[in-house]
Amino acid sequence: MADQPPQFGSVTPTLRSFDEAMMREFYVDYLGFEITFEHRFGENFPLYVGLKRDDCELHLSEHHGDCSPGARVRIHVAGLHNYWEILSKNDYRFAKPGKPELQPWGDSELTISDPFSNRLTFFETGA
């Protein structure tokens, strides 16, 4: 089918992780993601994990060389202000995000750093 243009699908970023317990506390308990899979090549090997919340999928890897800490991903959230209220009530001790801020390009954004220096920017257009 050479006449058909390629079609791109969704993106699943892989972020660096260093500590399984901290990853679970932040991504599952605080942000509300669910773990979809966990993989290790054997005992005492790094963890590679899949996370999902609605249509958003993330992978986190403890493997050296998979990715570097300090990445930033933007995640669309319908109802961003409601999500901020939920996060505020969750009272995670390492993140106390302020209210979403309106950006000059029209998006409201809320950026939170995970325990591994990755930044998650949750955004809503026209909110």
C-alpha positions as CSV (number, residue, x, y, z in Angstrom):
1,M,0.0,0.0,0.0
2,A,2.6,2.5,-1.0
3,D,0.0,5.1,-1.9
4,Q,-1.2,5.4,1.7
5,P,0.6,7.9,4.0
6,P,1.9,6.5,7.3
7,Q,-0.2,6.9,10.3
8,F,1.3,7.5,13.7
9,G,-0.1,6.2,17.0
10,S,0.1,7.3,20.5
11,V,3.5,7.8,22.3
12,T,4.6,5.9,25.3
13,P,7.6,7.6,26.9
14,T,10.0,5.7,29.0
15,L,11.3,7.5,32.1
16,R,14.2,6.6,34.4
17,S,13.4,5.2,37.8
18,F,15.8,4.3,40.7
19,D,13.6,3.0,43.5
20,E,10.6,0.7,43.2
21,A,8.9,1.8,46.5
22,M,9.2,5.5,45.7
23,M,7.9,4.8,42.1
24,R,4.8,3.1,43.5
25,E,4.2,5.8,46.1
26,F,4.4,8.6,43.5
27,Y,2.9,7.1,40.4
28,V,0.3,4.7,41.9
29,D,-0.7,6.1,45.3
30,Y,-0.3,9.8,44.5
31,L,-1.0,10.3,40.7
32,G,-3.5,7.4,40.4
33,F,-1.8,5.3,37.7
34,E,-2.2,1.5,37.7
35,I,0.6,-0.9,37.0
36,T,-0.1,-2.9,33.8
37,F,3.0,-5.0,33.8
38,E,6.3,-5.6,35.6
39,H,9.4,-7.2,34.1
40,R,12.7,-8.3,35.4
41,F,15.2,-10.5,33.6
42,G,15.8,-12.4,36.8
43,E,16.3,-12.1,40.6
44,N,18.2,-8.9,41.6
45,F,17.7,-7.3,38.2
46,P,16.3,-3.8,37.5
47,L,12.6,-3.3,37.2
48,Y,10.8,-2.3,33.9
49,V,7.2,-1.4,34.6
50,G,4.2,-0.2,32.6
51,L,1.7,2.4,34.0
52,K,-1.6,3.5,32.7
53,R,-4.3,6.0,33.6
54,D,-7.1,6.3,31.2
55,D,-5.5,6.7,27.7
56,C,-2.1,7.8,29.1
57,E,0.6,5.1,29.2
58,L,4.1,5.5,30.7
59,H,7.0,3.1,31.1
60,L,9.5,3.4,33.9
61,S,12.9,1.7,33.8
62,E,15.6,1.1,36.4
63,H,17.9,-0.2,33.6
64,H,21.1,1.8,33.3
65,G,21.3,3.2,29.8
66,D,17.5,3.0,28.9
67,C,17.0,6.7,29.5
68,S,18.3,9.6,31.6
69,P,16.7,11.2,34.5
70,G,15.5,14.7,33.9
71,A,13.1,14.1,31.0
72,R,9.9,16.1,30.6
73,V,6.6,14.8,29.2
74,R,3.4,16.6,28.5
75,I,0.2,14.8,29.4
76,H,-3.2,16.0,28.3
77,V,-5.8,16.0,31.2
78,A,-9.4,16.9,30.6
79,G,-10.5,18.4,33.9
80,L,-7.0,19.6,34.9
81,H,-8.2,21.8,37.8
82,N,-10.2,18.8,39.2
83,Y,-7.1,16.7,39.0
84,W,-5.1,19.4,40.9
85,E,-7.7,19.3,43.6
86,I,-7.4,15.5,43.9
87,L,-3.6,15.7,44.1
88,S,-3.9,18.4,46.7
89,K,-6.1,16.1,48.9
90,N,-3.7,13.2,48.3
91,D,-1.1,15.3,50.3
92,Y,2.1,13.6,48.9
93,R,4.9,14.9,51.1
94,F,7.4,15.4,48.2
95,A,5.1,17.4,45.9
96,K,2.8,20.3,46.7
97,P,2.0,21.7,43.3
98,G,0.4,25.1,43.0
99,K,-2.7,25.7,40.9
100,P,-2.5,25.1,37.2
101,E,-1.1,28.2,35.4
102,L,-2.5,29.7,32.1
103,Q,0.3,29.8,29.5
104,P,0.6,32.5,26.7
105,W,-0.3,29.9,24.1
106,G,-3.7,29.1,25.9
107,D,-2.9,25.9,27.8
108,S,-3.3,25.6,31.5
109,E,-0.3,23.7,32.9
110,L,0.7,21.9,36.1
111,T,4.2,20.6,36.3
112,I,5.3,18.0,39.0
113,S,8.7,16.4,39.3
114,D,8.8,12.8,40.2
115,P,11.3,11.4,42.7
116,F,13.8,10.7,39.8
117,S,13.9,14.3,38.5
118,N,11.6,13.6,35.6
119,R,9.0,16.4,35.0
120,L,5.4,15.6,34.2
121,T,3.5,18.6,32.8
122,F,-0.2,18.0,32.9
123,F,-2.0,20.3,30.5
124,E,-5.5,21.3,29.3
125,T,-6.1,23.4,26.2
126,G,-8.4,26.4,26.7
127,A,-9.1,25.7,30.3
